[in-house]
Structures are given as C-alpha cells and as structure tokens.
Amino acid sequence: MPGEPPPIDAELADVIAVTRGFMPDDEGAALRRWGIEAFARVDSGPIIEVGSYCGRSTLWLADAARVARGHVVTVDHHRGSEEIQPGWEHHDPSVVDPRTGRMDTLPHLRRTLEAAGVEDVVTVVVGRSGMVGRLLGRRAAMVFIDGGHGDEEARVDAETWIPLVAPGGLLAIHDVHPNPADGGRPPYERIYRPALDSGEFTEIDAVGSLRVLERNA
C-alpha cells in the first residue's frame, strides 16, 4: 500500500462535494492515493481517465497530478453512456442540452475544472474511447476506466486502454461487482476479469466498487 498522502485541499473538497458524479468519497480518496503512487512508479506517463462525466472523479485524479507534478488526460464523448440515458435509473435531465435534446456533459466538466483551478493539470479529450485510444497510443502511469457500462462499451474500453498501462503502472476500474446482485456485470466481466486472467496484472487494492491492479513489471 502507498504511504499516506498529504490531505486534500479544503476548497477542492468543497468543489468535489457539489460536482455531479458517481464516485463516493472513500473510493475517490483511494483513487487519488493510488494516482500519486502511479506517478512515483512511472514518471514519464500521464494518468488516463476513461469516462469524465461532469468531473467528480477527475478532480481526485487532478489533485494526485498536482501533488506529484504529473498530468491527467480525461476522455469522454460527453453524450452519456447507455445507463444514464433518458428512462434509465441514473439519468439526470439537467445535463440535457435543451437545444438538441441530447445529453452534453462537456460544459459541466469545463465548469468543474475551472472552479477547482485544475485546468493546468488536466487535458480534456472529446471523442469515442476506441478512436481516442488509437490516436493517443502512449504508455500511461495509470489508467482509470469508468466509461460506458454496457457490454460492448466495456469490451472496447478494455481492449483499447489496458494495453497502454506501463509495466509497473496501475489499472483502476470503477463499478466492479463480483456479486451480480450488487450491480451491472460488464465492468467485472469485460474489464476486471480479463485483466486478472491475463496473468499480466495483480490486484493490490479494493475500496467499495473500485479495484486497483498493478501491471507486473
């Protein structure tokens, strides 16, 4: 386990508290702690976040980058994944563009990053996961996957981003539910299990539904 990091800034904590998202504070704190550790392990690569939404988890990672003098690249098409579309349990009508009737979380993300003062350590990439991964194509200190939770989206995220984790780097996955009664299966079946079963990763932490795996050097 990594050592105890410096406490998060109180003003940043206030921004996190009012930012839309699905990252509980205990999981966010773990994500930040492991992000700092990832930069210590792989000093030449960024943290790549797959699935920005409105920036709640991005802020935890941004603070890791600030502490460790690293950088975060956050990737999202900002049209909403399957499980947050209208008619689904987690849909939020306040992120629908009234002009088009389509979801658009990009303005919310930009306001979040501005309010938190972390625009200098976060690069926002707008695009589909698979395409952005092919264009980015560089080794990462850490990859955090929290994108679409549908079966096909999870499969594409796994195939695109897991290979970019540098040796000794970290793979963090959100909404991993080994028990089917606790939540959706794709992050567990399409991302978490294939990574472990490959023999290339070892699990080193679990907080709530967050899993952190280390790529074997």
Secondary structure, 3 states (H helix, E strand, C coil): CCCCCCCCCHHHHHHHHHCCCCCCHHHHHHHHHHHHHHHHHCCCCCEEEECCCCCHHHHHHHHHHHHHCCCEEEEECCCCCHHHCCCCCCCCHHHECCCCCCECCHHHHHHHHHHHCCCCCEEEEECCHHHHHHHHCCCEEEEEECCCCCHHHHHHHHHHHHHHEEEEEEEEECCCCCCHHHCCCHHHHHHHHHHHHCCCEEEEEEECCEEEEEECC
